């Protein structure tokens, strides 16, 4: 039996748009520095359906029926959303048959998170080289596993965990478009035994996929704590050890994500590494935050293997 877990405490954050980090991870990024980080990188814009959706939700008298009708107009997107919602990890007791039904069961904010996630994957994947097929397969695995872990531990929102799983490495394909040798760089980064992935990237290309992913998420109007979780996902141990109670949303998501990326062997898919060096070096604070032991982690792995979400 797993130990008792910290529960989600909402920080009420619901900000949007690209802005400077209020509490930066390493140092404040001035506007000129941001331009350097993003130079040569095209942040994919939100599809028009999402722009229209946010505009509709900003109206004081919007109705859920109008929102459902707007989403349903995009048949392709609706199909992807319904496929995600009806996956076993969200634990629906019956098949969700329509967008109206999904909103009623999940709530509008949760459904918007899922729409953002599947839209981003579709948008960037369309621009990505075929060499990134394995990357996207792993992102999907991490997303589904994150949602399953959230439900298994009764921790936070499975829908937000799913969104973070798909978004967290979205900076990788964008940097691969900018730097011809970037896939080799990120592969080497995962093989470093004494260095974090993003620290190695910073040395090699003066940027990293986590900070690029942060600005993508801000552009796509994700909640601030989700954006910050993307920015910090290779330094989760530092975030989890802070005393800021108001950051519970972000901390819970980070802990879930680090377990999911470890169990889904992202280090092997992206870095061709036989060992998850970052988890070996910095994983203990994740387990401590969740109140888990190595035995609990092994039990969780077995459960996910039985569910067909994780392979040996």
Secondary structure, 3 states (H helix, E strand, C coil): CCCCCCCCCCCCCCCCCCCCCCCCCCCCCCHHHHHHHHCCCCCCCCCHHHHHHHHHHHCCCCCHHHHHHHHHHCHHHHHHHHHHHCCHHHCCCCCCCCHHHHHHHHCHHHHHHHHHHHHHHHHHHHHCCHHHHHHHHHHHHHHHHHHHHHHHHCCCCHHHHHHHHHHCCCHHHHHHHHCCCHHHHHHHHHHCCCCCHHHHHHHHHCCCHHHHHHHHHHHCCCCHHHHHHHHHCCCHHHHHCCCCHHHHHHHHHHHHHHHHHHHCCHHHHHHCCCCCHHHHHHCHHHHHHHCCCHHHHHHHHHHHHHCCCCCC
